[in-house]
Amino acid sequence: MRGFAARAVPNLVVFLSGLAIMTLELVASRLVAKHIGSSLETWTTVIGVILAGMSLGNYWGGRLSDRREPLDALPLLMGGAALMCLSVLVTNELVGGWSLMAGVPHSVRVILTITLVFFPPACVLGTIQPTVARWAVRQSTRTGTAFGNLGAWGTAGNILGTFLTGYVLMRWFGVRSIVLMSVAVLGVTALCIYILTRNGSEQADNESKAVAADEPEADAGLTWDRAMPNLLVFFSGMSIMMVELVGGRLLSRSAGSSIYTWTSLIGVVLAGVSIGNYIGGMLADRFRPTRLLPHLFLVASICCAAVLKTNDLLQAPAQGTWLATLELPNRIFFSVLMVFFIPSCALGTISPAAAKLAIDRARETGAAIGNVYAWGAIGSIVGTFLTGFLLVSLLGAKVVICAVAGILAVISVCMTTSGLGHAIWAGIMMALTIAVAAPDSLDWATRMGHLLKLRDEVREGEYIRESNYYTIKVYPPEFDSLDGTTSRTLVLDNLIHGYVVEVNPRKLKYDYELIYASVMERAGAIPVLDDSGEADRLGGPPRALKTLFIGGGSYTYPRFIEACYPGSRMLVAEIDPAVTRAAHEALYLPEDTKIETRWGDARYTIDRMLAREQPQFDFIFGDAFNDFSVPWHLTTFEFNEKIKKLLAPGGVYMINIIDNYKYSQFLGAYVRTAGKTFDGVAVFCTAEGEPTESRETFVIAMSAEPLDLSKLGSRPGERRFEGTLLSAEQVEEAVKRSGNIVLTDDFAPVENLLAPVARDR
C-alpha cells in the first residue's frame, strides 16, 4: 500500500481495535455479575486483568513485529482476537458454573473467573497496536508523529467504544449481542487487511528488506538508557488512571455517581489523552526527547495540581452563571471537560516522546515499541489497583491528586540538571501534599489546608469519611423541639440515605420506611409500639420475624425491626464496610447489636445463602440504590427468582427506587420484570394523591400471592403515612412508557431508562 492508504489504514486498524477493547471492558462486568456479583472487586479486577492482558500482548506483539512482516501478521492477529472475544461467551458460562469454584474465597474467585474469561482475548488484542506501530513507524520519516497519531486514533476508538456501548448499545441490545458485534468488527477488519495486502506481499517484503538495510545500527547504550523510557511511560500510565479514578470520587460529591459522571469522565480523559498523543508526537519530532520530557512532566504536574481548585470552583457553580443554567447531564459534562481535559492532554503528551526516545536507543524497533506499550499498561494497572483499593479510602481524593502532581514534579527534577523552577515546583507540591494529608494534630498543616481550601471544613460533631464506594457524611445531631429527641442524618455522596433518632429507634422519618412498616402490619406482622413490650394497637401478640436487608445504609430500619419485633433475626448484606463503621461511630448503632452484617455484593451473598443455608425470610427489604447509580444486577428477572426462593410462605419483598412518573421508564420496566416472578405486585409513590411530575421515591411490594393493600394506612389502628397506592391503570401506563422491557442478566439498561430523570434534575 502507498499514499493515503498507507497512512490511513494503520490508524483505522488501531481505532477499531481500541473500540473493541473498550466495548469488551464495559460489558465484562455485566457478563460475570450473575456468577460473582458487581462490586469494587469485580470492576477493578476487570480493568486490571484486561490491562494486564494487553500489557503482555503489547510485549509479544512488539517482538513478533521484529520477526515477521507486520502486514502478514495483522490478519492473523485480528482474526485471532475475534475468535478469542467469541470464546468469552463460552468460557464465562463454563467458569461461572464450575463446581470447583464453590469453595473458593470470594476475592480469589473474582480474580480467577475474570482472568480465565478475559485475559486471553485482552492479550491477543494487545498484540495489535505494537504490530501496527512497527508498520507505521517503519514507513514514516517522522517517528514521533507516527507514534502520536496511532496513540490518538487508538484512544479515539476507546472513546467511541465507551460512548457507543454505554449510551446506545446497552440501551437496545443484550451483552451477548454486543460481544458478537465486536467479534464481527474484528473479523471483517482481518478479512479486509488480508485482501488489501495479499497482492502486495512481495513488494512489502522488498520494502522491508530495503528499510532494514538503510536503518543505522542503534547504539545499545547502558541498560538504564534503554529502561528509562519504559519507566517514564509507566508513571504516565499510572498517573492517568489515578486521575481518572479520583475524578469519579471528586465528582460524586456534587453530581452523584451515575452513567453521566462516569461516561463523561472516561470520555473526556480519553479525549485529552488522544489529543495529547497527537501533540506529543509532533513535539517529539521537533525537539530532542531528553530535553522535551522534563518540561512535559512539569506541565503535567501543574495541570494535575490545578484540578484541586478548578473542581471546587465548577462543581457548585454560582447562581446565574451559564454553567448553573444547564441541565444536569450537560453541566456534568462541561464541568468534567473544564477540570480534566487539560491535565489528561498534558499527561497524554508524554508517551509519544518517551516512545521516540526508546526507538532512538533500541536495537529492535518492534521490541522497543512493544515495551513502551506494555509498561504504559503496567502503570495503568498499578494506578487502578493502588487507587481503587487503597489510596482513596486511606488518604482521600485530594491527597491522591497532590501525590500525583508531586510524583510528576519529582520526575521532571530528576531528568534535568539545571531546572531551578522544576525544583521549586516540586517543593511546593510536597508542601501541599503535607498540608492536605497531615493529621489534624499538625496545626500548621491544618491551617494551610483550610486556607487553601484543600481540606474539608468539618463542623463540630460532623462525621466525614471517604470509602472505596462513597463519600460518607453524617450531619451533627439535630434537636427536635416537638418531641424532644435528637437525630442524625446520613448522606452518601450527595443523597440523604437515612435519618436516625437516638433514643427512639421505633420512630421512622423517611416516607418509604413508613410504607414498609404499614405493608408489614397489613401482612400480619404485629409490632411492639412502646417500652411495655405489649402491642398497644391492632391486637395480638408481637411476632418475631426473619428479615433480610439488601443494603444497610443508616441501619434505621434494621434497628426499627429489632425494637418493634423482639427476638427477630436481622441480616444485612452491605457492600461497604465503611458504611457499617459509620453507623457504629456516628449513628447510634451499638457495637453489641443483634443485627448481623455480611459485607460484600448482595447477589453473591444471596447465592451463598441459597447454596449453603437455604434460609426463609418473612420480609426482604431492598435499599441498595444510590441516586441514579443503580446496581443493575439486583433488578433482573434472574435475581427476583433467587429472592423468591428465600421468601417464606406469605413473605413479602419490598424495594424503593427513584424515578419520575412523568417518564417512569425504569419504574415500568422493574414492575413488568417483577410480575414475571411474583403474582402480587403493588406500587406506592411517596406523594399524597396523584404521582407528581418530579423525581420521587417509589416503593414496590412483591409477594408470591396477591396482598390486600387497598386503603393501606386508613383502616382503624393502622399506621399513617404520606403516600399513595398506584392504580392498576397507572401501573400499566408506566409499563407502556418503558417499552414493555423485561430486565434480564443479558439486558438491563437501567441507567439509560433513568436518563430522562437525570436530565430533569
LOLUMPA-596302 format. One record per residue (C-alpha): x, y, z. Coordinates in steps of 0.001 Angstrom, whole numbers, padded with zeros to 6 digits, always signed. Layout:
LOLUMPA-596302
XYZ;...
END
This chain:
LOLUMPA-596302
+000000+000000+000000;+001130+003524-000771;-000009+007112-000359;-003138+007865+001606;-003999+004191+002231;-000568+003538+003733;-001081+006430+006165;-004763+005849+006917;-005023+002070+007290;-002740+001785+010375;-004764+004469+012152;-008032+002783+011174;-006838-000598+012471;-005837+000744+015901;-009067+002742+016000;-011155-000422+015530;-009053-002479+017935;-009388+000304+020545;-013142+000301+020029;-013275-003485+020533;-011114-003341+023682;-013303-000717+025347;-016525-002481+024371;-015210-005728+025856;-014199-003934+029056;-017584-002264+029511;-019610-005458+029038;-017184-007647+031019;-018578-006822+034457;-022125-007440+033193;-021231-010855+031813;-019722-012129+035066;-022104-010386+037501;-024525-013310+037662;-021690-015509+038930;-019665-013215+041203;-021759-010079+041701;-020878-006489+040842;-018678-004715+043361;-015455-002750+043652;-013560-006058+043456;-015391-007038+040265;-014921-003969+038109;-011456-003109+039438;-010355-006669+038638;-011908-006379+035167;-009858-003236+034475;-006708-004771+035947;-006992-008110+034119;-007720-006503+030741;-004806-004086+031198;-002552-006987+032263;-003569-008990+029189;-002940-006005+026947;+000444-005418+028612;+001608-008959+027877;+000108-008723+024387;+001974-005446+023788;+005231-007133+024787;+004786-010123+022491;+003318-008038+019675;+006419-005849+019618;+008717-008852+019383;+006543-010525+016776;+006699-007433+014572;+010519-007638+014536;+010413-011222+013343;+007505-011250+010933;+006243-008793+008348;+003509-006751+010149;+001145-006901+007167;+001370-010709+007179;+000829-010919+010937;-002068-008467+011272;-004830-010557+009601;-003921-013486+011858;-003844-011296+014968;-007162-009594+014177;-008801-012924+013333;-007385-014475+016495;-008726-011556+018545;-012178-012102+017007;-012116-015800+017951;-010905-015080+021493;-013655-012477+022012;-016192-015021+020778;-014827-017575+023247;-015756-015232+026115;-019419-016245+025792;-018497-019918+026265;-015798-019613+028936;-017980-017289+031027;-020665-019979+031341;-018141-022788+031910;-016079-020987+034533;-019096-019409+036241;-020757-022789+036698;-017568-024642+037625;-018227-026644+040795;-014616-026260+041955;-015229-022510+042353;-017890-023058+045015;-015438-023469+047891;-013010-020752+046791;-012902-017474+048814;-014871-014763+047065;-011954-012432+046290;-009960-015326+044817;-012997-016477+042834;-013438-012992+041362;-009820-012859+040201;-009826-016427+038831;-013137-016030+036984;-012263-012729+035332;-008725-013858+034495;-009812-017120+032880;-012536-015400+030860;-010960-012093+029800;-007175-012381+029990;-006759-014396+026727;-008779-012020+024481;-007152-008961+026079;-003715-010489+025446;-004429-011122+021761;-005973-007661+021345;-002845-006204+022935;-000598-007595+020187;-002288-005483+017514;-001197-001937+018408;+002614-002519+018574;+002426-004518+015329;+000620-001656+013593;+003010+000843+015200;+006028-001033+013801;+004431-000874+010372;+003589+002843+010648;+006933+003903+012134;+008934+001996+009519;+007252+003748+006604;+007282+007208+008206;+010082+009770+008203;+008703+011293+011428;+008713+008654+014152;+007188+010783+016884;+004304+011956+014714;+003554+008411+013511;+003536+007098+017066;+001459+010020+018310;-001126+009550+015547;-001521+005870+016394;-001980+006701+020075;-004541+009352+019202;-006546+007078+016893;-006403+004145+019303;-007697+006379+022069;-010376+007773+019751;-011531+004168+019274;-011668+003826+023053;-013814+006959+023247;-016265+005733+020609;-016418+002307+022265;-017193+003921+025627;-019987+006238+024455;-021417+003834+021875;-021626+000956+024353;-022785+002972+027377;-025337+005201+025669;-026566+003209+022675;-025737-000480+022523;-026661-001348+026113;-029934+000510+025662;-031028-001610+022715;-029046-004848+022794;-028079-007575+025242;-024448-008011+026286;-024075-011212+024251;-025200-009377+021116;-022704-006577+021840;-019878-009118+022136;-020914-010632+018793;-020818-007164+017215;-017227-006727+018423;-016362-010132+017001;-017842-009118+013649;-015872-005822+013577;-012593-007614+014288;-013338-010406+011809;-014269-008064+008971;-011176-005931+009659;-008977-009041+009492;-010513-010030+006158;-010112-006530+004694;-006442-006331+005704;-005812-009732+004139;-007464-008680+000871;-005593-005348+000806;-002193-006892+001435;-002145-010289-000251;-001298-008886-003703;+001320-006555-002319;+003121-009006-000051;+006145-009413-002355;+006501-005639-002716;+006169-005246+001064;+008900-007834+001627;+011234-005947-000720;+010456-002634+001012;+011032-004253+004388;+014457-005512+003342;+015367-002122+001887;+014326-000296+005041;+016192-002782+007214;+019319-002278+005112;+019067+001508+005430;+018420+001554+009178;+021508+002548+011168;+022778+000225+013855;+021376+001569+017106;+023762+002034+019975;+022634-000276+022737;+023961+002104+025356;+023515+001448+029034;+020729-000690+030409;+019397+002397+032213;+019257+004356+028973;+017041+001685+027426;+014939+001228+030564;+014268+004912+031264;+011610+005426+028515;+009694+002419+029853;+009816+003853+033363;+008535+007211+032121;+005502+005704+030362;+004895+003564+033464;+004474+006683+035612;+002492+008386+032865;+000026+005476+032605;-000222+005233+036392;-000950+008955+036727;-003671+008882+034055;-005568+006081+035818;-005138+007675+039244;-006530+010985+037982;-009437+009209+036272;-010416+007121+039316;-010019+010008+041751;-012051+012173+039379;-015022+009873+039934;-014797+010383+043694;-014453+014176+043363;-017463+014376+041039;-019671+012155+043185;-019747+014721+045976;-021869+017145+043964;-023116+015193+040941;-023521+011696+042348;-022272+008539+040689;-024246+007838+037538;-023847+006971+033885;-023357+010684+033203;-020482+011195+035639;-018517+008089+034677;-019157+008237+030931;-018273+011946+030828;-015138+011344+032881;-013924+008371+030836;-014718+010105+027549;-013058+013404+028495;-009925+011734+029871;-009606+009557+026762;-010164+012574+024510;-007494+014522+026381;-005035+011628+026128;-005814+011313+022409;-005097+014991+021688;-002053+014793+023956;-000704+011836+021983;-001032+013822+018776;+000664+016930+020216;+003365+014894+021948;+004203+013103+018707;+004698+016366+016830;+006812+017855+019645;+008975+014743+019765;+009912+015266+016104;+010872+018898+016690;+012794+018675+019978;+015155+016142+021467;+013120+013872+023773;+015689+014130+026583;+015225+017926+026650;+011482+017805+025998;+010366+015232+028571;+011289+017180+031766;+009126+020060+030591;+006235+017722+029686;+006313+016223+033191;+006427+019684+034765;+003432+020888+032740;+001517+017699+033594;+002283+018233+037295;+000990+021814+037239;-002164+020808+035344;-002927+017944+037764;-002455+020231+040778;-004885+022725+039210;-007622+020062+039354;-008000+020730+043091;-009108+024321+042539;-010981+024053+039248;-013067+021168+040593;-014118+023176+043651;-014998+026186+041503;-017055+024330+038905;-018871+021627+040879;-021008+024239+042643;-021376+026990+040001;-022613+030354+041171;-026287+031052+040625;-026887+032806+037324;-023711+031625+035606;-024079+029787+032294;-022973+026513+033903;-025671+026717+036586;-028396+027115+033935;-027564+023823+032199;-029413+020554+032722;-027566+018106+034965;-026004+015890+032239;-024710+018909+030314;-023448+020573+033485;-021584+017415+034451;-020041+017077+031001;-018829+020676+030766;-017575+020601+034358;-015594+017442+033624;-014329+018939+030373;-013012+022074+032062;-011491+020223+035018;-009944+017089+033487;-009342+017683+029769;-006164+019775+030057;-004491+017510+032685;-005321+014458+030540;-003960+016199+027463;-000733+017084+029299;-000301+013504+030514;-001017+012201+027005;+001951+014100+025532;+004465+012002+027486;+004145+008554+025883;+004957+009575+022239;+008058+011463+023377;+009143+008511+025532;+008470+006146+022621;+010641+008287+020317;+013397+008137+022912;+013036+004351+023218;+013159+003806+019455;+016257+006021+019116;+018065+003909+021725;+016813+000458+020721;+018406-002387+018797;+014979-003642+017632;+012247-001132+016859;+009322-003511+017350;+010566-004690+020732;+011045-001081+021849;+007511-000151+020784;+006057-003226+022477;+007904-002428+025702;+006611+001146+025706;+003012-000007+025318;+003483-002798+027872;+004996-000578+030556;+002309+002039+029997;-000312-000648+030558;+001501-001902+033679;+001490+001630+035048;-002248+001813+034387;-002727-001467+036278;-000764-000199+039288;-002654+003103+039247;-006002+001301+039056;-005471-001138+041910;-003479+001240+044109;-006092+003983+043860;-009240+001837+043816;-008343-000490+046674;-006094+001592+048906;-005343+005257+048366;-008820+006824+048134;-010097+005166+051309;-006762+005614+053140;-005800+009151+052133;-008741+010758+050352;-009146+012007+046792;-007419+015374+047244;-004304+013817+048750;-004066+011418+045808;-004212+014309+043332;-001457+016128+045265;+000629+012945+045306;+000273+012503+041526;+001326+016112+040912;+004234+015657+043322;+005476+012460+041639;+005372+014118+038226;+007253+017143+039592;+009983+014980+041143;+010441+013094+037855;+010852+016389+035997;+013548+017427+038511;+015371+014100+038175;+015529+014471+034384;+017097+017940+034283;+020343+019220+035732;+019546+022924+035516;+015871+023095+036434;+015612+025504+039365;+011963+026200+038505;+011288+022456+038383;+012814+022013+041850;+010834+024909+043324;+007590+023482+041958;+008422+020017+043332;+008973+021590+046759;+005619+023392+046551;+003831+020143+045682;+005458+018324+048604;+004302+021092+050960;+000772+020941+049532;+000663+017170+049941;+001658+017507+053599;-000912+020290+054110;-003706+018084+052755;-002610+014715+054159;-001249+015636+057598;-003282+014665+060676;-005349+017332+062423;-002830+017382+065276;-000328+019134+062978;-001747+022624+063397;+000262+024456+060727;-000625+021901+058070;-004296+022010+059027;-004362+025802+058870;-002621+025829+055483;-005009+023212+054099;-008039+025197+055259;-006569+028483+053978;-006048+026992+050518;-009482+025290+050619;-007816+021900+050141;-009089+020312+053349;-012751+019735+054164;-014059+022071+056844;-015578+019713+059410;-018211+021257+061649;-018267+020302+065298;-019998+016954+065636;-019853+016212+061897;-018570+012862+060621;-016865+012634+057196;-015077+009646+055704;-014134+008600+052167;-014520+004938+051335;-013972+002899+048202;-017634+003448+047313;-018870+006716+048832;-018108+009999+050491;-019837+009272+053799;-021133+012248+055750;-023176+012337+058958;-024524+015742+059945;-024167+016994+063519;-027006+015989+065897;-030216+017950+065404;-032667+018539+068241;-036399+018275+067526;-038231+020590+069922;-041607+018974+069129;-040808+015584+070634;-037563+016367+072489;-035468+013855+070502;-032089+014153+068840;-031443+012700+065381;-028654+012472+062813;-028722+012330+059007;-026611+010073+056782;-025553+011303+053323;-023804+009017+050829;-022199+011137+048127;-024982+013682+047529;-028084+011696+048537;-029661+011512+052001;-029864+007824+052883;-031397+007876+056312;-032450+009646+059488;-031697+008044+062854;-033360+009078+066127;-031006+008488+069045;-033260+007264+071843;-036273+006043+069865;-035427+003520+067112;-039176+002930+066647;-039558+006388+065123;-039301+006484+061332;-038821+009776+059470;-038418+008648+055829;-041674+008260+053883;-040687+004987+052222;-039834+003435+055611;-043326+004271+056880;-044776+002474+053854;-042557-000534+054585;-043876-000637+058151;-047502-000307+057055;-047195-003120+054499;-045652-005343+057177;-048526-004695+059546;-051118-005376+056843;-049241-008623+056097;-049762-009722+059699;-046629-008539+061495;-047802-007103+064835;-045243-004666+066306;-044450-003581+069847;-045017+000157+069920;-043845+001157+073402;-041488+000057+076167;-044132-002086+077866;-043427-004956+075482;-047110-005249+074587;-048789-004440+071293;-050989-001429+072103;-052711-001304+068744;-054044-003782+066184;-054229-006508+068853;-052460-009854+069057;-049005-010739+070406;-045846-009310+068793;-044230-011601+066278;-040543-012478+065910;-039561-012106+062262;-036798-013283+059980;-035689-010323+057854;-033053-009671+055199;-031839-006207+054195;-030105-005629+050847;-028073-002584+051804;-027575-001269+055337;-027399+002492+054870;-028091+004223+058169;-029357+000924+059691;-032546+002774+060636;-034931+000041+059532;-032986-002944+060957;-032974-001089+064304;-036712-000495+063913;-037263-004244+063462;-035021-005001+066439;-037025-002633+068656;-040560-003391+067431;-040289-007144+066873;-038318-008640+069788;-036490-011853+069043;-036356-011181+065299;-033415-012025+063062;-031984-009036+061162;-029445-009937+058472;-027880-007086+056454;-025977-007549+053174;-023868-004363+052902;-021261-003843+050190;-019243-001174+052030;-017783-001925+055489;-017178+001813+055945;-020952+002414+055948;-021381-000042+058829;-018461+001590+060648;-020155+004986+060266;-023376+003547+061724;-021443+002380+064798;-019385+005553+065207;-021935+008257+064382;-025451+006797+064035;-026082+005290+067461;-025746+001641+066363;-024264-000208+069373;-021292-002497+068868;-023125-005359+070578;-026183-005117+068331;-028010-008294+067386;-028118-007092+063788;-025878-009380+061722;-023962-007849+058794;-022334-009676+055902;-020096-007489+053782;-019895-007937+050036;-022040-007839+046938;-025654-008704+047804;-026178-011038+044873;-023121-013099+045728;-024194-013153+049397;-027621-014441+048399;-026114-017091+046112;-024048-018392+049027;-027093-018472+051300;-029073-020442+048729;-026195-022897+048239;-025401-023449+051917;-028191-022354+054267;-031403-022005+052239;-032973-019737+054895;-036553-018490+054714;-037296-014830+055401;-040631-013272+056269;-039605-009926+054791;-036794-008879+052471;-036011-005188+052002;-034050-003704+049095;-032327-000390+049815;-029144-000577+047727;-029927+002033+045064;-027983+005284+045317;-029442+008218+043405;-029003+007348+039707;-026336+004721+040387;-028395+001531+040221;-026878-001930+040811;-028476-003345+037671;-027806-006981+038614;-030211-006566+041574;-033078-005552+039252;-033272-008536+036906;-035678-011431+036478;-032945-013899+037461;-032297-012037+040724;-036002-011909+041553;-036149-015680+041113;-033434-016023+043748;-035338-013717+046103;-038497-015779+045668;-036636-018886+046870;-035651-017033+050043;-039172-015909+050934;-041157-017904+053469;-044816-018669+052650;-046668-015366+052816;-043377-013450+052715;-043031-010007+051146;-040159-008427+049202;-040068-004608+049215;-037698-002206+047485;-037532+001547+046964;-036428+003134+043701;-036097+006698+042432;-037892+007744+039249;-040217+010385+037842;-043722+009174+036995;-043787+011584+034050;-041258+009213+032426;-041394+006109+034688;-039314+004044+032261;-037261+002377+034994;-040292+002017+037255;-042320+000413+034471;-039537-001960+033444;-038983-003027+037048;-042685-003641+037660;-043073-005699+034490;-039979-007719+035421;-041286-008300+038938;-044599-009510+037518;-042775-012378+035781;-041831-013781+039211;-044427-012521+041714;-048199-012744+041431;-048651-009872+043844;-047024-006579+042847;-048104-003245+044361;-046569+000173+043716;-046683+003167+046074;-045497+006698+045446;-044419+008773+048435;-046615+011733+047493;-050196+012271+048612;-052749+011864+045839;-051532+011581+042264;-047817+010992+041500;-046020+014289+040999;-044146+015292+037854;-040851+015408+039713;-038247+012966+040950;-039529+010936+043890;-039214+007616+045693;-041469+004687+044822;-041976+001575+046940;-042687-001751+045228;-044102-004576+047350;-043928-008091+045883;-045225-011446+047106;-045920-014897+045738;-049642-014307+046291;-051573-011034+045889;-051719-008854+049004;-054707-006808+050077;-053083-003359+050289;-056147-001282+049399;-056631+001791+051596;-053401+000997+053391;-052943+003261+056401;-056575+004339+056569;-058194+001439+058421;-058705+001785+062175;-055450+001360+064100;-053238+001297+061022;-050067+003372+060730;-050498+006594+058771;-048064+007675+056080;-047741+010130+053233;-048059+008175+050037;-050486+006655+047572;-051079+003210+046130;-050932+003473+042339;-053941+002116+040484;-053692-000740+038001;-054163+001776+035187;-051314+003962+036459;-049009+000959+036756;-049914-000210+033269;-049167+003266+031896;-045696+003147+033476;-045071-000274+031913;-046037+001086+028480;-043651+004023+028882;-040811+001572+029493;-041463-000130+026175;-042601-003308+027982;-038986-004135+028788;-038151-007145+030950;-034839-006670+032760;-032579-009717+032492;-028948-010537+033203;-028292-010116+029489;-030252-006885+029032;-030722-004386+031846;-030215-000790+030597;-031205+000770+033925;-029009+003885+033567;-030483+004594+030149;-034016+004195+031491;-033242+006783+034176;-031624+009206+031721;-034727+011466+031340;-034949+011819+035143;-031303+012834+035348;-031828+015419+032621;-034696+016980+034589;-032902+017004+037913;
END
